[in-house]
Amino acid sequence: MGSDLELEFDHAMMGIYERALSEARYKASKYFHMLHEHRGLGTARLLINSSRVSDGYTALWKLGRLDLTVEALICENQKWHELFTTRELGICRKRLLDYGYEKVR
């Protein structure tokens, strides 16, 4: 089933879907289906390790809401860092910086 931390991450990943829907009026249907198929950690790894940013990432960037991306979720909360490799954390950070997100640590 997964560790308590992974279950908590599942909830956090669903939380950014719900926030995008309510706060930005962005319905991330593909992301929602990925969460149900791969759970939070699997979805995050698929998105992070893709050679390009997702359409959802681009849509949130256009809406000025990079704070609702998987990359921001991971970078902004150090408790998730142990779920990812140093390389994956670097990809998240670089993507956010490349798109002008200023809250990256």
C-alpha positions in Angstrom: 0.0 0.0 0.0 2.8 2.5 0.8 4.2 4.3 3.7 2.4 6.9 5.8 4.4 9.6 4.0 3.4 8.3 0.6 -0.3 8.3 1.6 0.1 11.8 2.9 1.7 12.7 -0.4 -1.3 11.2 -2.3 -3.6 13.5 -0.4 -1.3 16.5 -1.1 -1.3 15.7 -4.8 -5.1 15.5 -4.8 -5.2 18.7 -2.9 -3.4 20.6 -5.7 -5.9 19.2 -8.2 -8.8 20.5 -6.0 -7.1 23.9 -5.5 -6.5 24.3 -9.2 -10.2 23.6 -9.8 -11.5 25.9 -7.1 -9.0 28.7 -7.1 -7.9 28.8 -10.8 -10.9 27.2 -12.4 -8.5 24.8 -14.1 -9.8 21.2 -14.5 -6.8 19.0 -14.8 -8.6 15.9 -16.1 -5.5 14.0 -17.3 -3.8 14.7 -14.0 -6.8 13.4 -12.1 -6.9 10.2 -14.1 -3.1 9.8 -13.5 -3.6 10.1 -9.8 -6.2 7.3 -9.8 -4.0 5.1 -12.0 -0.6 5.7 -10.5 -1.3 7.4 -7.1 0.5 10.5 -6.1 4.1 9.3 -6.0 3.8 7.5 -9.3 2.2 10.5 -11.0 4.8 12.9 -9.7 7.6 10.7 -10.9 6.0 10.3 -14.4 5.6 14.1 -14.7 9.0 15.0 -13.3 10.9 12.5 -15.5 9.1 13.5 -18.7 11.4 15.2 -21.2 9.1 18.2 -21.3 6.7 20.0 -19.0 3.1 18.7 -19.1 0.3 20.6 -20.7 -1.1 21.1 -17.2 2.1 22.8 -16.1 2.0 25.1 -19.1 -1.7 25.9 -18.4 -1.0 26.7 -14.8 2.0 28.9 -15.8 -0.2 30.8 -18.2 -2.7 31.3 -15.3 0.1 32.6 -13.1 -0.4 29.6 -10.7 2.9 27.6 -10.7 2.2 27.3 -7.0 -0.3 24.6 -7.9 2.2 22.4 -9.8 3.6 19.1 -8.7 7.1 20.7 -8.9 6.1 23.5 -6.5 4.4 21.1 -4.1 7.6 19.1 -3.8 10.1 22.0 -3.7 8.2 24.0 -1.2 7.8 21.3 1.4 11.0 19.6 2.5 9.1 16.6 4.0 8.4 15.3 0.5 12.1 15.4 -0.5 12.9 12.0 0.9 10.5 10.5 -1.6 12.5 11.7 -4.6 16.1 11.4 -5.9 18.5 14.3 -5.9 18.1 14.4 -9.7 14.3 14.6 -9.5 14.4 17.4 -7.0 16.9 19.2 -9.3 14.5 18.8 -12.2 11.6 20.3 -10.2 13.7 23.2 -9.1 15.1 24.0 -12.5 11.7 23.9 -14.2 10.3 26.3 -11.6 13.2 28.7 -12.0 13.1 28.4 -15.9 9.5 29.5 -15.7 10.1 32.4 -13.4 8.8 31.0 -10.1 10.4 33.0 -7.4 9.6 30.9 -4.3 12.1 28.2 -5.1 14.5 27.3 -2.4 
